[in-house]
Amino acid sequence: MIQEERLQKIEAYVKQKKICYFQELCDMFQVSKATIRRDLQALVLRNKLNLVRGGASDLSVGTSVEPPYTVKKNLNHDEKVRIAQKACSLIRGGETVILDSGSTILEIAIQIESLAGISVATNDLLVAGRLANARDISLTVIGGGVRKGYFTTLGYFAQFTLEHINADKAFIGVDAISVAKGCMITNTEEVTVKKGIMKAAREKIVVCDHSKFENIAFINLCAVGDVDMIITGREVRPDLFASFKDAGINIILA
């Protein structure tokens, strides 16, 4: 299939579904993610659709789009594993760590399983489930109401718990990030919990794959200067990486 024919089919598909993701387009047309990314960028230049995290949306869809967790966990998986390995290398014996929620954070939990002598607090039920049987890790679950479909606790009880926690490091997930807009998320219910996590930790580390650098999300969480480190994948565009370095931000590639 030639590119122009594929572009027409992608445009029609996105108009019908309102939002779709890289993997489903790859499967549909039997091409690589790099090819689909080029196709979507071509359609963006024609003002036919918007890029969103992990895929594309119809022009009628705004910036506050969040993929279902079942989709999110498979996006850029290899990159997330490398980010998790880098994050895990920063943890020292005897430290207390807060793990925020999200698919990249879950990969950190998988890496942390092999560590010993650390304490972990988390508001992510999947992370907690992963670490529940880790013999040498002290686990605290930050309770509260559960955000359906995303396995995150939030609300009054989560905020109350965080007000009484002191941690060495917090690993925080975001939905979008830029020098100008800072760290952004899509869901308003998570704002107070994420801010509570940041306040409870001495060192605040954002972990996010490269796709988050090309998006805008609904809620501004904090300025990039409010975090101590950003860990992302080597796939991030060089010009975007340079813009963070030029702004004096501690950003690390995995």
Protein Blocks (a to p, Z undefined) as FASTA:
>chain_A
ZZklmmmmmmmmmmmnopacfklmmmmnopafklmmmmmmmmmmnopaccdehiacdfkb
cfkbccdfklmmmgoklmmmmmmmmmmmmpcghiacdddedjklmmmmmmmmmpghiacd
dfbfklmmmmmmmmkbccdddeddddehklpaedjklmmmmmmcccfbdcdddfbdcfkl
opadfblklmmmmmmmmmmpmbdcddddfklmmcccfbdfbdfklpmbdcddfkbcfklm
mmmmmnopacddZZ
